[in-house]
Amino acid sequence: MRYFKIIIFLLFYSSAYSVELPVVKCEKQVSNLTKKWKVIQNWTKRSNSLFAAPTSKFGQWVLFKLEKSGVTLTLANSKKDIRVHISKKCESKVRVVQKNGNPRDIFGDDLLKSKMSLNKGIIYLWSTHMPLSVKGIPNIKKAAKELNVKLIILQDENSHELQGLNIATQKLKSFDLKMRNAYLHFPTLLAFDQGLIKNTIKYGYEKTDEYKKDIQNMLMY
């Protein structure tokens, strides 16, 4: 059966994909708030009125949304949203929205952050809905071992259990990786360094030698 390999490198925050925020009336307030929340990378456009950017804290993002009554900035993570609406009269109103936590058997942002701290390595996401992502597990394991790179293998939270898979893996529900479009296709390969996700993301099955090249490029060996 023929298939097409999907190999996509997306530099979501490079100059090719980043955008400037629209000019709004209360620009100073918006600027002060994004600085306070420590936005560290460029903004990406998610719709005509919605923009997003990561902060210096893993798992925490800032959303900028244009509205008829003004603009709303949200400091968002997996646990809560802090929403600040700035009216056209530059009046601010704050609202905090709590979210449901992850089940105990789900690998979330806090645990993922602890696994990435003080290390350089890669994350491999797979799903039983994408057979090639299962087939690629031995290849990525061998590639990481030969390069002596830390490897975190995680399973799509919506996929079912797979009998006979000789690997310890956990299901993932990550707000941060969702914001990075890591769930668009499986397998997904991301790199991290010193607790932060690097800007390049790769989708698609590869053989061991190709994965080694990908890892070297993503971690800039």
C-alpha positions in Angstrom: 0.0 0.0 0.0 1.4 3.3 -1.0 1.5 6.2 1.3 2.9 9.7 1.4 5.4 10.6 4.0 4.6 13.8 5.7 7.7 15.7 6.6 7.0 19.2 7.6 9.2 21.6 9.4 7.2 24.5 10.8 9.0 27.4 12.3 5.9 28.9 13.9 7.7 31.8 15.5 10.2 32.6 12.9 9.9 35.8 10.8 8.1 33.9 8.1 5.2 33.0 10.4 5.2 35.7 13.1 3.1 38.8 12.9 2.8 42.2 14.6 -0.2 42.8 16.9 -2.8 45.1 15.4 -2.6 48.7 16.6 -5.2 49.4 19.2 -6.2 52.6 21.1 -4.8 51.5 24.5 -1.5 50.4 23.1 0.5 51.3 26.3 -1.7 49.1 28.5 -1.4 46.2 26.1 2.4 46.6 26.0 2.7 46.8 29.7 0.6 43.7 30.3 2.5 41.6 27.7 5.8 42.7 29.3 4.5 41.8 32.8 3.4 38.4 31.6 6.8 37.9 29.9 6.0 37.1 26.3 9.3 35.8 24.9 8.6 34.9 21.3 6.8 36.5 18.4 3.0 36.5 18.0 1.3 34.1 15.6 -2.1 34.7 14.1 -4.7 32.1 14.9 -7.7 33.9 13.3 -8.7 37.4 12.0 -9.1 38.5 15.6 -7.0 36.1 17.7 -3.2 36.1 18.3 -1.1 34.0 20.5 2.5 33.9 22.0 4.3 31.8 24.6 5.7 33.2 27.8 9.0 32.5 29.6 7.1 29.9 31.7 6.5 26.6 30.0 2.8 25.8 29.6 1.7 29.4 29.8 0.6 31.5 26.9 -0.8 34.9 26.2 -3.8 35.4 23.9 -4.8 38.7 22.3 -8.3 39.0 21.0 -9.9 41.9 19.2 -13.5 42.6 20.2 -16.0 45.3 19.3 -15.8 46.7 22.9 -12.0 46.7 22.9 -9.4 44.0 23.4 -9.0 41.1 25.7 -5.7 39.7 26.8 -5.6 36.3 28.4 -2.8 34.7 30.4 -3.7 31.0 29.9 -2.4 27.6 31.1 -3.9 24.2 31.7 -5.4 25.2 35.1 -6.8 28.7 34.6 -7.3 31.8 32.4 -6.7 35.3 33.7 -8.6 37.5 31.3 -8.1 41.2 31.2 -10.5 43.2 29.0 -9.4 46.7 28.1 -12.2 48.8 26.8 -11.9 51.5 24.1 -11.9 54.0 27.0 -8.8 52.1 28.4 -10.7 50.8 31.4 -9.6 47.3 32.6 -11.7 44.5 33.9 -10.2 41.3 35.2 -11.8 37.9 35.2 -10.3 34.6 36.4 -11.7 31.3 34.9 -10.7 28.0 36.5 -10.3 24.9 34.4 -10.7 21.2 35.2 -7.4 19.5 36.0 -6.0 16.5 34.2 -6.9 13.0 35.4 -4.1 11.3 37.4 -3.2 9.0 34.6 -2.7 11.8 32.1 0.7 13.4 31.5 0.3 17.2 31.7 2.4 20.3 31.4 3.7 20.3 35.0 5.1 16.8 34.7 6.4 17.4 31.2 8.2 20.6 32.4 9.9 18.6 35.2 11.1 16.0 32.6 12.6 18.8 30.4 14.3 20.8 33.1 18.1 21.0 32.9 18.2 18.7 29.9 18.4 18.8 26.1 16.3 16.3 24.2 13.3 15.4 22.1 9.7 14.6 22.5 8.0 11.9 20.3 4.2 11.9 20.2 2.4 8.9 18.8 -1.2 7.7 18.3 -2.8 4.3 17.6 -4.9 6.2 15.1 -1.7 6.7 13.0 -0.1 3.3 12.5 3.1 4.7 11.2 3.6 6.6 14.4 3.7 3.3 16.2 6.0 1.8 13.6 8.4 4.8 14.2 8.9 4.2 17.9 11.8 1.7 17.6 13.5 4.0 15.0 13.3 7.1 17.2 14.5 5.1 20.2 17.5 3.9 18.3 18.3 7.3 16.9 18.1 9.0 20.3 20.3 6.3 21.9 23.0 6.6 19.2 23.1 10.3 19.6 22.9 10.0 23.5 19.9 12.4 23.5 17.2 12.3 26.2 13.9 11.0 24.7 10.4 11.4 26.0 7.8 9.3 24.3 4.1 10.2 24.9 0.8 8.9 23.5 -2.1 10.9 22.2 -4.7 11.1 25.0 -7.5 10.1 22.6 -5.9 6.9 21.3 -6.6 3.5 22.7 -4.3 1.1 24.5 -2.1 -1.1 22.2 -1.4 -4.6 23.3 2.1 -6.0 22.8 3.9 -2.7 22.6 7.1 -3.2 24.4 7.6 0.4 25.7 6.6 2.3 28.8 4.5 5.3 27.6 2.0 7.7 29.1 -1.0 9.5 27.6 -0.4 13.2 27.1 -2.7 16.2 27.6 -0.6 19.3 27.2 -1.9 22.8 26.8 1.5 24.0 25.7 1.9 21.5 22.9 -1.7 22.0 21.8 -0.9 25.7 21.4 2.1 24.6 19.2 -0.2 22.5 17.0 1.6 19.3 18.0 -1.6 17.3 17.6 -2.2 18.0 13.9 -0.6 14.8 12.9 1.3 11.8 14.4 4.1 11.1 14.9 5.2 14.5 16.0 8.7 15.4 16.9 9.7 18.4 19.1 13.0 19.4 20.6 13.6 21.1 24.0 16.6 22.7 25.7 16.9 23.9 29.3 13.2 23.4 29.9 11.9 25.3 26.9 10.5 23.9 23.6 12.5 24.9 20.6 10.7 26.5 17.6 10.8 23.7 15.1 8.2 21.0 14.9 8.2 17.9 12.6 5.5 15.6 11.6 5.9 12.2 9.9 7.4 8.7 10.0 11.1 8.3 9.3 13.8 5.6 9.4 16.5 5.7 12.0 19.1 7.6 10.0 16.6 10.3 9.0 15.5 10.7 12.5 19.1 11.2 13.5 19.5 14.0 11.0 16.2 15.6 12.2 17.4 15.5 15.9 20.8 17.0 14.9 19.1 19.8 13.0 16.5 20.5 15.7 19.1 20.6 18.5 21.7 22.3 16.2 24.5 19.8 16.9 
